[in-house]
Amino acid sequence: MTTPVSGNRPDSLRSQIGTWLHEGSDCYGIVEIVDNKLKVEFGKSVKVKVVRIERDSIKVKVLETVNLSKRNDCDKQGVWPGDSWWEKEKSLFLSREEAEKYLAENNLVYKNDQKCLVKEPKRKKKRVPTG
């Protein structure tokens, strides 16, 4: 079992991302399309929740649907609410704008012909007791 990250450790992934990061926080990750040689072709931001923080990885859970273009060489073309992954890079951002800026700076913004769709999950209406 890995010891949870201390935000004070300068070598931790958490310290490289920012002090705002903590378990339970909502933030934005990057979903990427890679070719057969594992070269990233483009990416899209996705809203996630931090589930667990360890020294060199951060587990996040997806909060919205992101569908990417259908490809013959890929059996998964997106992520859905409830999916999760261990983030091992510094690709978590406090806002969608920061995530989109990262994609633009790294020339990873999807093109119109690559068909990418983001859907916010439908929220259940809370019932208020009457009486």
Secondary structure, 3 states (H helix, E strand, C coil): CCCECCCCCCCCHHHHHCCCCCCCCEEEEEEEEECCCCCEEEEEEEEEEEEEEECCEEEEEECCEEECCCCCCCCCCEECCCCEEEECCCCCECCHHHHHHHHHHCCCECCHHHCCEEECCCCCCCCCCCC
